[in-house]
Amino acid sequence: MAIIHAPRPLPAPAPPVAPAPALPPIELLLVEPQFLLRRTVAAVARDMRLANPKEVTAIELAESLVAIYRFDALFLSLDEEEAALALMARVRQGDTRCPRDIPIAVTAAACSTPLALRLKQLEVRRLLLRPFKVKGVLDAIAALREPAPERAQAAQAET
């Protein structure tokens, strides 16, 4: 003899949850001499709608772009260390179309104490040391989209 159970009523469907509003992609200047890394990061950042990157291979090219365009964030390779530091200094002095407080992230093969102090002085938000994973670069780009920690704390103090 088979026992037949009455079907259980299905639970009521959960009310639809509105997705959190996504931040729009930022205008990003990406300076990276290594073709494969640059193209991969740019393509994934576009696909994930994190950024609309303008890609260049050298700081000299980046200098001409920051004179013409306004960017929301900079992601620079320190392969040309002196030129990159000079560019960041010009940005912080307001000598470019970018805001002085633009978020900046950098990549480097190594970081000495004097370089770390200079990067802190230039208010660099992120430093990625090679070797790194592309995910680390994308996480850094996502972090550049967030307000500066000092501003977030000031905003919380006001409320």
DRENDO-1510 file (C-alpha; in Angstrom, 1 decimal, always signed):
<recs>
REC; n; res; u; v; w
REC; 1; MET; +0.0; +0.0; +0.0 .
REC; 2; ALA; +1.4; +3.4; -1.0 .
REC; 3; ILE; +1.0; +6.4; +1.2 .
REC; 4; ILE; +0.1; +9.5; -0.6 .
REC; 5; HIS; +0.9; +12.7; +1.1 .
REC; 6; ALA; -1.0; +15.9; +0.4 .
REC; 7; PRO; +1.3; +18.3; -1.5 .
REC; 8; ARG; +2.7; +21.0; +0.7 .
REC; 9; PRO; +1.8; +24.5; -0.3 .
REC; 10; LEU; +4.7; +26.4; -1.9 .
REC; 11; PRO; +6.0; +29.2; +0.1 .
REC; 12; ALA; +5.0; +32.7; -1.1 .
REC; 13; PRO; +7.7; +34.2; -3.3 .
REC; 14; ALA; +9.9; +36.8; -1.7 .
REC; 15; PRO; +9.1; +40.3; -2.8 .
REC; 16; PRO; +11.5; +41.5; -5.5 .
REC; 17; VAL; +14.5; +43.3; -4.1 .
REC; 18; ALA; +15.6; +46.3; -6.0 .
REC; 19; PRO; +19.3; +46.1; -6.9 .
REC; 20; ALA; +21.5; +48.6; -5.3 .
REC; 21; PRO; +22.2; +51.4; -7.7 .
REC; 22; ALA; +25.5; +50.7; -9.4 .
REC; 23; LEU; +28.1; +53.4; -9.5 .
REC; 24; PRO; +28.8; +54.7; -13.0 .
REC; 25; PRO; +32.1; +53.7; -14.6 .
REC; 26; ILE; +34.9; +56.2; -13.8 .
REC; 27; GLU; +37.1; +57.8; -16.4 .
REC; 28; LEU; +40.5; +56.2; -15.8 .
REC; 29; LEU; +43.9; +56.9; -17.2 .
REC; 30; LEU; +45.8; +53.6; -17.2 .
REC; 31; VAL; +49.6; +53.9; -17.8 .
REC; 32; GLU; +51.1; +50.4; -18.2 .
REC; 33; PRO; +54.0; +49.5; -20.6 .
REC; 34; GLN; +53.2; +45.8; -20.7 .
REC; 35; PHE; +50.8; +45.2; -23.5 .
REC; 36; LEU; +49.1; +42.0; -22.2 .
REC; 37; LEU; +48.5; +43.4; -18.7 .
REC; 38; ARG; +47.3; +46.7; -20.0 .
REC; 39; ARG; +44.8; +45.3; -22.4 .
REC; 40; THR; +43.5; +42.7; -20.0 .
REC; 41; VAL; +42.9; +45.2; -17.2 .
REC; 42; ALA; +41.3; +47.6; -19.6 .
REC; 43; ALA; +39.0; +45.0; -21.1 .
REC; 44; VAL; +37.9; +43.6; -17.8 .
REC; 45; ALA; +37.4; +47.0; -16.2 .
REC; 46; ARG; +35.2; +47.9; -19.2 .
REC; 47; ASP; +33.3; +44.6; -19.0 .
REC; 48; MET; +32.7; +45.0; -15.3 .
REC; 49; ARG; +31.6; +48.6; -15.8 .
REC; 50; LEU; +34.3; +49.8; -13.3 .
REC; 51; ALA; +36.0; +52.2; -15.6 .
REC; 52; ASN; +36.3; +53.7; -19.1 .
REC; 53; PRO; +40.1; +53.4; -19.3 .
REC; 54; LYS; +42.2; +55.4; -21.7 .
REC; 55; GLU; +45.3; +53.3; -22.1 .
REC; 56; VAL; +48.9; +54.6; -22.7 .
REC; 57; THR; +52.2; +52.9; -22.6 .
REC; 58; ALA; +54.4; +55.8; -21.2 .
REC; 59; ILE; +54.2; +58.7; -18.8 .
REC; 60; GLU; +55.0; +61.1; -21.6 .
REC; 61; LEU; +51.8; +60.2; -23.4 .
REC; 62; ALA; +49.9; +60.4; -20.1 .
REC; 63; GLU; +51.2; +64.0; -19.6 .
REC; 64; SER; +49.6; +65.1; -22.9 .
REC; 65; LEU; +46.3; +63.4; -21.9 .
REC; 66; VAL; +46.0; +65.0; -18.5 .
REC; 67; ALA; +46.6; +68.4; -20.1 .
REC; 68; ILE; +43.5; +67.8; -22.4 .
REC; 69; TYR; +41.1; +65.5; -20.5 .
REC; 70; ARG; +39.7; +65.4; -17.0 .
REC; 71; PHE; +40.0; +61.9; -15.4 .
REC; 72; ASP; +38.4; +60.5; -12.3 .
REC; 73; ALA; +41.4; +58.3; -11.3 .
REC; 74; LEU; +44.9; +57.6; -12.4 .
REC; 75; PHE; +46.5; +54.1; -12.4 .
REC; 76; LEU; +50.2; +54.5; -13.1 .
REC; 77; SER; +53.2; +52.1; -13.6 .
REC; 78; LEU; +56.3; +53.3; -11.8 .
REC; 79; ASP; +58.6; +51.8; -14.5 .
REC; 80; GLU; +59.5; +55.4; -15.3 .
REC; 81; GLU; +59.7; +56.4; -11.7 .
REC; 82; GLU; +61.0; +60.0; -11.9 .
REC; 83; ALA; +58.6; +60.9; -14.7 .
REC; 84; ALA; +55.7; +59.3; -12.9 .
REC; 85; LEU; +56.5; +61.1; -9.6 .
REC; 86; ALA; +56.8; +64.4; -11.5 .
REC; 87; LEU; +53.4; +63.8; -13.2 .
REC; 88; MET; +51.7; +63.0; -9.9 .
REC; 89; ALA; +53.3; +66.2; -8.4 .
REC; 90; ARG; +51.9; +68.3; -11.3 .
REC; 91; VAL; +48.5; +66.8; -10.7 .
REC; 92; ARG; +48.6; +67.5; -7.0 .
REC; 93; GLN; +49.7; +71.1; -7.7 .
REC; 94; GLY; +46.7; +71.6; -10.0 .
REC; 95; ASP; +48.7; +71.9; -13.2 .
REC; 96; THR; +46.5; +69.5; -15.1 .
REC; 97; ARG; +42.8; +69.2; -16.0 .
REC; 98; CYS; +42.4; +66.6; -13.3 .
REC; 99; PRO; +41.2; +67.6; -9.8 .
REC; 100; ARG; +44.0; +68.0; -7.3 .
REC; 101; ASP; +42.5; +65.3; -5.0 .
REC; 102; ILE; +42.1; +62.7; -7.8 .
REC; 103; PRO; +42.6; +59.1; -6.5 .
REC; 104; ILE; +45.9; +57.6; -7.7 .
REC; 105; ALA; +47.1; +54.0; -7.6 .
REC; 106; VAL; +50.5; +52.8; -8.8 .
REC; 107; THR; +52.3; +49.6; -9.6 .
REC; 108; ALA; +56.0; +49.0; -8.9 .
REC; 109; ALA; +58.6; +46.2; -9.0 .
REC; 110; ALA; +59.9; +47.3; -5.5 .
REC; 111; CYS; +59.4; +50.1; -3.1 .
REC; 112; SER; +62.1; +51.6; -1.0 .
REC; 113; THR; +61.5; +53.7; +2.1 .
REC; 114; PRO; +62.2; +57.0; +0.3 .
REC; 115; LEU; +59.8; +56.0; -2.5 .
REC; 116; ALA; +57.1; +55.0; +0.0 .
REC; 117; LEU; +57.4; +58.3; +1.8 .
REC; 118; ARG; +57.2; +60.2; -1.5 .
REC; 119; LEU; +54.1; +58.2; -2.5 .
REC; 120; LYS; +52.5; +59.0; +0.8 .
REC; 121; GLN; +53.3; +62.7; +0.3 .
REC; 122; LEU; +51.6; +62.5; -3.1 .
REC; 123; GLU; +48.6; +60.9; -1.5 .
REC; 124; VAL; +48.8; +57.7; -3.5 .
REC; 125; ARG; +45.9; +55.5; -2.4 .
REC; 126; ARG; +47.1; +52.1; -3.6 .
REC; 127; LEU; +50.5; +50.5; -4.3 .
REC; 128; LEU; +50.7; +47.1; -6.0 .
REC; 129; LEU; +54.0; +45.4; -6.0 .
REC; 130; ARG; +54.9; +43.0; -8.8 .
REC; 131; PRO; +54.1; +40.2; -9.3 .
REC; 132; PHE; +50.4; +40.8; -8.7 .
REC; 133; LYS; +47.2; +39.2; -10.1 .
REC; 134; VAL; +44.9; +41.0; -12.4 .
REC; 135; LYS; +42.2; +40.7; -9.7 .
REC; 136; GLY; +44.4; +42.9; -7.4 .
REC; 137; VAL; +44.5; +45.6; -10.1 .
REC; 138; LEU; +40.7; +45.4; -10.5 .
REC; 139; ASP; +40.2; +45.6; -6.7 .
REC; 140; ALA; +42.4; +48.7; -6.7 .
REC; 141; ILE; +40.4; +50.2; -9.5 .
REC; 142; ALA; +37.2; +49.5; -7.6 .
REC; 143; ALA; +38.8; +51.2; -4.5 .
REC; 144; LEU; +39.6; +54.3; -6.6 .
REC; 145; ARG; +35.8; +54.6; -7.2 .
REC; 146; GLU; +35.2; +55.0; -3.4 .
REC; 147; PRO; +35.5; +58.3; -1.6 .
REC; 148; ALA; +38.8; +58.9; +0.1 .
REC; 149; PRO; +38.9; +57.4; +3.6 .
REC; 150; GLU; +39.4; +60.9; +5.2 .
REC; 151; ARG; +36.3; +62.2; +3.3 .
REC; 152; ALA; +34.2; +59.2; +4.4 .
REC; 153; GLN; +35.1; +59.8; +8.0 .
REC; 154; ALA; +34.4; +63.5; +7.8 .
REC; 155; ALA; +31.0; +62.8; +6.2 .
REC; 156; GLN; +30.1; +60.4; +9.0 .
REC; 157; ALA; +31.2; +62.9; +11.6 .
REC; 158; GLU; +28.8; +65.5; +10.1 .
REC; 159; THR; +25.8; +63.2; +10.4 .
</recs>
